[in-house]
């Protein structure tokens, strides 16, 4: 039997364009943005929406102004707006009618035939101990000022980018009241059939130390992802069980991608995959998108300090409580923003995923034959076939081919495989796991 010539990737190169974008991310700018957010006093979803200087309304208008400022560098491809709707009181965390707004900036892709969307997000609302308190100072420097300024900084740096696919920068409202802005947009994206390939949600990502354990470390960041698909799991569980794909949901593949690309471009930072959709007793804006069937992950600092989250500002027994600017590490935040940029830029530059990825199982044997079709959007210069042992968390080998099939001298019974499309400049799509083809091909 003939085996295609194969070679493992030995050297990973950084795209100089992506590296140049990363070099423009500024810890000083991030710090200034957080200070500005804190200056609004409170950003509670229930706070004033019309005051020009304080409250959630003023803070959202400021973010919109920044997006509009950046759009002037985009040759007309970036548009920014407030996506508005009204919420009635729900008897829970909304006690009166509230005017809601998500702040959006859309960087249109350069390829008019490419409808793929990649989105990055954070939430602008803040809170103190009582989530219904709409008047007390709630600085929200890290929760989620850090995620909000990450999105703003990414929009600033990438306003001049020219990716074939579309990138959307989103600042959600209402996270602390129950993921309200994310729920609204996830349902809208589903109803309007957005080709939303991946969402990177950033929430609490700018502090390097934890209470209780007293760990101080700015060299690790977490990415949370689900393993099994939340959407229509009942229809997929048979194949998942049969082929051993329990650790290979779409969100988990995005998390692996974030780790590989983030660590490729960002020095002195380890992306730590957490095999959970989110933390205990907490929720994030990625979850409504996961529920609607989209691939979405949460980026969050490695060591949380709960003295500086959801706290009234105070000093007790010599301990200062509150989510303040001075408790943040802006060099650490810069690195975490850079992981987002590298991931977004690599995804938006790559061709779409290969289509109809299949693994032949028509007969017994100790080799593996995979075949696929070219992606629907973008041009693939070649393909990576990824391979790992079934008990391993990460892809262990990459085999490159320019054909639409590859036969490997590894048993399909002992490994999990996937296929990525690769563009002319080396940008990889997300991996696609094969479906089973029991019929012999010609």
N, C-alpha and C positions, 0 to 999 in steps of 0.2 A: 504493500500500500504506500502511495506517495504521501509524504508529509511536507507541507509548505515550509519554506525557509522561515525560521523564527529567530527573534533576538530580543532579549530583555533590555528594557531601558536602563541605562547605566548613569547617564548624566541628565539632570533636570535643569533646564535653563529658565531664567527669568526674562519675561518680555520687557525690554527697556521702556516701552510706553507705559506699562502698568507700574513699573518701578518709579518712573518719573512722576506719575500721579501720586503715588504713595509718599514720595519725598515732599510733596506740597502740603500734606496734612500737618497742621500746626497745633502743638499742645497749648501755646499761648492763645491762639484763636479759640480753641475749645474752652479754655478757662474764661475768656471774656464772654463767650456765649452763655456759659452757666451763670456767671455773675448777672448778666442781663435777665435771664429767666428768674433768678432769685429776687430781683428788684421788683417784680410784679406782686410781691407780698404773698399771695396765695394763688394757686392755679387749680383750686378745687373745681370740679365740673359744675358744682352748684353755686359757684361764686359769680360775681358781677360780670356780665357779658357786654356792657356798654361803656363802662368807665374807660377813658383813654389811657390810664396809667396803671391801674391795678386790676387783678382778677384774670380769669381764664380768657375772656374776650380780648383784652389788650395783648396778652401773650401770644394768642393765635394770630392776631393781626401782625405782630412783630415778625413771627416766623414767615408769614406770607410775604411781608416786605422783603425779607432776606431772599426768599425764593425768586421773587420778581427781579430783585437786583442781579442775582446770578444769571437769570434767563437772558439778560442783555448780552451775554457772551456766547450764547448758544446758536447764533445764526437762525433764530426763530424756532428751533426744535424743542426748547423747553417752555412749557406753559405751566402756570401756577394758579391755584384757585382754592377757595374754601368750599368743601363739599358739605352742604348744609342740610339738616333735617331737624324736626322737632320731636321731643320725647314727652309723653304725658307722664304724670306721676304713676309709679308702679306699686306704691305701698311698701317698698323695700328700701333701696338706696337712692331712689328718685322721689322726693316728697313734694315736688311742684313741677309744673311744665318747664322744660329746659330747652333752650336753643343750642343744638349741637353742631359742631363743625370739626371735620378732619381737614388738616392742611395738606394739600397735595401739590407735588411738582412732577410733571411727566416729561421725561427726556425721550423724545420720539426716536426710534431707531432709524438708521439710514437706508435700510432695505425695505421698500414699500410692500414687498411680498412676505415679509417676516412678521408674524403677529405675536411672537413670543414676548412675554413680560417677565421681568425680574424685579422684585420689590424689596425695599429695605424700610424698616419702620422703627419707631419709638413712640412713647406716649407722653403728652405734654402735661397732663393733669397731675396734681400733687395732693397730698393729704396729711393730716396730723392723726393723733390717736383715734379720735372720733371721726369716722369717715363722713358723717353728716355735718361736720363743722365746716362752714363755708367762709368764715371770717378771720380766724386766727392765722398768723403767719405760718405758711407751709412751704418752706424754701424749695423742697424737692430737688436739691442739687444733683443728687445721684439717682434718685428714684422719682421720675425718670428723666431728670435733666440730662444725665449722661447719654441716654439713648436718643433724646431729642436733638442734642447738639451734634451727636454722631451723624444723624440724618442731614442736618443743616450743613455740616462740614463736607460730607460726601457730595451733596448737591453743589456746593461751591467749587470743589475741585473738579468734579466730573461735568460741569456745565459746558465745557469745550470738547467733551469726548465725542467720538463718532463710532458708536457700536451699531452693528446691524439690527440688534434687538432693542426693545424699549426697556428703560429702567424707570421705575416709579419710586419717588421719595415720599414717604407718608408719615405724618405726625398725627397719631390718634388722640382723640379725646375720650374721656369716660372709662379709662381702664380701671381705675380704682373703684368705680361704681358698678363694675361687673362686665368689663371688656366690651363696653357699649359701642365705641367707635369701630372696633375690629369686627364685632358681630355684624354691624351695619354694612361694612365694606365687603366682608366675606360673602354675605348673602347677595350683595349687588354683583360681585364678580362672578358668582355662580349663575345668577339669573341672566347675566349678559354674556355668558360663555367666554369669559376672558381666558386666554391661553397663558395663565399665570403658572410659570414653570417652577418658581421657588420664591419663598419669602424668608428674608433674614430679619428676625425681630430682635431688637436690642433693648434690654431692660435691666437696669442696675449693673453697670459695667465699668464704673470709674473709680472704685476704691480698692485698695490693696490689702486690707487688714480685716480681721474678724474679732468679734468679742468672744468671750469664753475661752476659745483656744489660743487667742493672741497670736495667730499666724500672720506674718507680714510677707507678702510674696506678690510681685508684679510680673511674674514670668509665666503665668498660666491663666487661661480663660476657658470657661465652660461653654459647650454647645449642647443643648438639650434636644432630644429627638425621640419620637415614638418608633417602636420597632414594627408593630403590626398596624396596618392601615385602619384608621378610625372610620373611614368611609366605606360602607358596604362590605364590611369584613365577612359577613355571613356568606357572601357570594364568592369570596376569594379563599376562604379558610381551607377548602379541600386541596387546592394547589399549594398553598403555603405549607400545609402539613406534609404533603407528599414529597415536595422537593426541598424541604428544609430551609424555607425562606423566612423563618420567624424573625430574623435579625436584618431583614432587607426591605423594609417598607420604603416608600419614596422619600419620606423625611429623613430616615436613617441614611439613605444614600446622599442626600444633601449634606448631612452632618459630616460624613466621611470626606466629601468634597471640600467642605470648609476647612477641615483639618489638613488635608493634603496641600491645598492651594495657599491657605493662610500661613502654614509653616514654611512653604516654599519662598514666600515673599517677605515675611516679617521675622526679623532676627530676635533672638532671646525671648521667644514666646512659644509656649506649647498650648495647642488647642486640645482640650480634654473633652472627649465625648462622654456625655452622661446618658445612659440608656434609660431615660425616662422622658416623658413629654414635658414635665416641669417639676418643680420642687414640691415637697409636701406642704399642704395647706395654702398653696399660692397658685396663681394663674397668670398667664401672659397672653398678649394679643396674637400670638401665633396660633393659639388653640382653636379659635373659631374657623380659621382657614383649614387647619387639619380636619376639623369636623366636616367641612364642606368638600373634602377630598383633595385639597391642594397640599403640596409639599411645603412644609414650613418648620423652621427651627427657632430656638431662642438662644441668643448670646447673652451670657451673664458672667459677672466677675467670679473668680474662684472662691473667694473667702468673704462672705457677707458679714456686715456688722449691723446687727439688729437694734443696736442702740441708736443708729442713725437712719432708721426706716420707720415710717408711720408713727412718729413720736412728736408729742408736744415739745416745744423748745423749753428746756429747763436744765437746771443743775441740781442733782440730788446726791448727797454724800460725796461730793467732790467729783461726780461723774457728769459730763455734759451729754445731754441727749439732743437729737435733732439732726436733720438731713442738711448739713451745711457745706458750703463750698470748701472750707478749710480741711475737711476730712477726706477730700478727693486726691487722687494721684493722676495728674494730667498727662504725664508721660505714659503711664499704663493705659489710660484712655486712648491716647494717640495710637498705640500699638493695636488696641482692639478695633479702632476705627479702620486701621490699615488692613486688618483681616477681612473686614466687610468689603473694603474697596477691591482688594485682590480677588476675592471670590466673585463679586458682581462683575468686575471687568473681564475676568476670564470666561465666565458664563456667557455674558452678553456679546463677547467677541467670537465665541465658538459656534460651529454649526449646531443645528438641532440634533437631537438624539437619533441614532440609527433606528430604522423601522423594521418591524417583523423579525426581531432577533429570535432565532430558533436554535435548539440543540437536538441533534438527531439521536433517537434512542430506539431505532428500528431493529437493532440486533445487539447481542452481547459482545463485549469487547473492552479492551483496556485503553482505548483512545477516545478522544472527544472531537466531534465535528460540529462546528457552529457556522451558521450562515445568517445573513441579514440583508436588508435593503438600504439604499442611501437615505439620508435624512430629507425631510420635506422642505426644510429651510436651511439655506447656507450650503456651501460646497465643502465636502469632506475631502481633504487630501489623503487621508488614510484613517486607520482605525486602531484602537488599542483593544485587545482582548485581555481582560483582567482575570486574575485567578487567585483564590485563597483556599486553604484547607477549611473544612466546614466548621471547625471549632475556633478559627481565628477571627479577630475583630476587623482587621484591615486587609486590604488587597496586598498580596505578597509578591506577585509577579505581573509584569505588563509585557505583552507581545504585540509588536507592531506589524501591520500588514496594509497594503493598499488594495487588496482584493475584498470581495464581499463574502468571503468565507475563510475559515482557518481550521485546519485539522491539527490537533495537539497530541503529543504522546503522553497524555496524562488521563487517568481514568475519570470519567464523568461521575462515577460513584463516590469519589474521594474528595472532590473539590466543588466549589461554587464559582461560576463564571459570570462575567458581564462584558458588555461591549460599549465602548465610547467612540463617537466620531471625533476626529481631530482636524482642525483647520490648517491652512497653509502655514500659519505662524505658530503652530503648536498648541493652540487653545483647545482644551478638551471639553466635550459635552458631559452632562451627567451620565453615569453608567446605566445601562439597561440590562436587566436579567433576562435570560432566554426563556421562552415558552418551549414546551416539548413538542417535537415533530416526530410522530411515530411512523409516518409514511416515508418510504425511501424516495430520495430525490434522484432525478435523472443526472 
